[in-house]
Amino acid sequence: MTGTSLQTSNVKLDRDTSPESGETAYSEPTCRFCATPLRDTFVDLGMSPLCESFLRREELNRMEPFYPLHVRVCRSCFLVQLEAYVTAESIFTEYAYFSSYADSWVEHARRYTEEATRRLDLNARNFVVELASNDGYLLHHFVAQGIPVLGVEPARNVAAAAQEKGVRTLADFFGWQLGKRLAIDERPADLIIGNNVLAQVPDLNDFAAGIKALLAPTGVVTLEFPHLSRLIEGNQFDTIYQEHFSYFSLFTLELIFAQHGLRVFDVEELPTHGGSLRIWGCNAIDPRPEHEGLRSLRARELLEGIDEIQYYADFGQRVIRTKHELLNFLIDARRSGKSVAGYGAPGKGNTLLNYCGIRTDLLEYTVDRNPYKQGLFLPGTHIPIYPPDHLAETRPDIILILPWNLKDEIMPQLASARSWGAQFVVPIPRLQVY
């Protein structure tokens, strides 16, 4: 990508064999929402492994699959998206992410349940369904209030953890068939919740149709997702990985809802994940009035140019500058004899490390609170993961905070590192040393 013109991709990835010639041709990828051919590159991060596919020691010498992180933007609906090179089943059936290990996210969920209960006047006569409910970190607050719930979580190991907390959970993938069945076998949902799941859905139309099928006539759906505008503004390229198939603006989300008989009536702008939206939606014929915040954000996106292809043009060059900046810092640190360790093993960190080519020569190890990850190795880079107390044992000079969106939570946890003079480094949106 050069200058201010958006790079047009000439790569044709889908194989198609012509019966007449017997030769293999290539067809352009198409938008997963509106089927428009995808010819414009948003950013190309090269090849990367699945970001949550952590390795055991005995797997380090085996072949590791890498997939393209070539992100395109649709000229019709402006959905920013990756092709689905791997199935959702292969990614999410066994998963290493447990929401309960992020304190600020748990608190965020608690505040949401309080707001939703008050705003919708929820009680024991209602029914709440959460899609991608993880380990029950959110729904257990409704359970404590006596509100009937059901979690839908495809990762069997994570769903089992939710069941142990007393949160009724179905280990399955959500779509139209399941939404229709739950509406019959259980009952239509008064509240459907989807926090940070929309990006992980390869078939958006099936997912939206499932919400429509499950939603009660007067029901409400809330979805939280990272806001594309903030991703671009904040240079948050590390939030791009194979587990995230799509990246959303309010503009595109409203197009998807309208296609499936739904509409947005309110939106909140949240600080989570570098800047997210929480939309409040309902059936299209529901008479709820639109809130002023929705009209305001809708106008702001259009003013930014969210519906113009030029808006997406320069992101790739900014990503390259960030890569060079981080590499220069780490190389200078290692040349001067300083030791460097990481904090956290999030998906975004694996995108960053693989794109920048950072391995154990620049980052000796990382630590993570999640015992599910401890003792394993990061995909691609093979950087080892230790428990957090390993930092105090080794006293690194520099600690690279990979979940930069949680830096305000993490740095107080690492206050003892200041006793040996450690510096904290945050790579996004630009390199900062604390």
ABEGO torsion letter per residue (X at the ends): XBEABBBBBABBABBBBBAAAGBBBBBBBBBAAAGBBBABBABBAEBBBBAABBBBAAAAABBBBBBBBBBBBBAAAGBBBBBBABBAAAAAABBABBAAABAAAAAAAAAAAAAAAAAAGBBAABBBBBBGAEAGAAAAAAAAAGBBBBBBBABAAAAAAAAAAGBBBBBBBBBAAAAAAAAAABBBBABBBBBGAAAABABAAAAAAAAAAABBAABBBBBBBBBAAAAAAAGBAAABBAABABBBBAAAAAAAAAAAGBBBABBBBBABGGEBBBBBBBBAABABBBBAAAAAAAAAAAAAGAABAAAAAAAAAAAAAAAAAAAAAAAAAAAAGBBBBBBEBBAAAAAAAAAAGBBAAABABBBBABAAABGBBBBGAGBBBBBAAAAAAAGBABBBBABAAAAAAAAAAAAAAAAAGBBBBBAOABBBBX
